[in-house]
Amino acid sequence: MSGYDKLTVGQHLSLEKSPITTEQLVRYAGASGDFNRIHYDEPFAKAGGFPSVIAHGMLTLGFFGELLGQFVERGAEIKRLHSRFRAVTFPGDVIRCDAEVVAVDQVAQTVELSLRACKSDGTVTVEGGATLCRK
């Protein structure tokens, strides 16, 4: 795939992230301003019924942004992004983000993508979609 004009239905792009670390969660909290204790205080998270602290849902959405950057490099702009959080992510989880081209509108010059983030065991953590348009 060399450019925006070459995108066709069925094409895929993927991004696999390194295992999520507690340090990454602390850094993300600082960057986002989300200091909910469930993201860094293990006793607090366990009292809430979780086996450990949980990753910020928006961190995974940020991974979608990184993946979509591969399309931007090909001459696209992100017109719309939507998502639904499906499962919790923990430190140590490896997240793979996938994008699939599901529609191409040559007249409007838009491309619709299906987005999915999964843990290595196949659990879907976030799913959604994006609309791209020509720069």
Secondary structure as GFF3:
##gff-version 3
##sequence-region A 1 135
A	DSSP	three_ten_helix	4	6	.	.	.	ID=ss1
A	DSSP	beta_strand	12	16	.	.	.	ID=ss2
A	DSSP	alpha_helix	22	32	.	.	.	ID=ss3
A	DSSP	three_ten_helix	37	39	.	.	.	ID=ss4
A	DSSP	alpha_helix	42	47	.	.	.	ID=ss5
A	DSSP	alpha_helix	57	72	.	.	.	ID=ss6
A	DSSP	beta_strand	76	85	.	.	.	ID=ss7
A	DSSP	beta_strand	95	105	.	.	.	ID=ss8
A	DSSP	beta_strand	110	119	.	.	.	ID=ss9
A	DSSP	beta_strand	124	134	.	.	.	ID=ss10
###
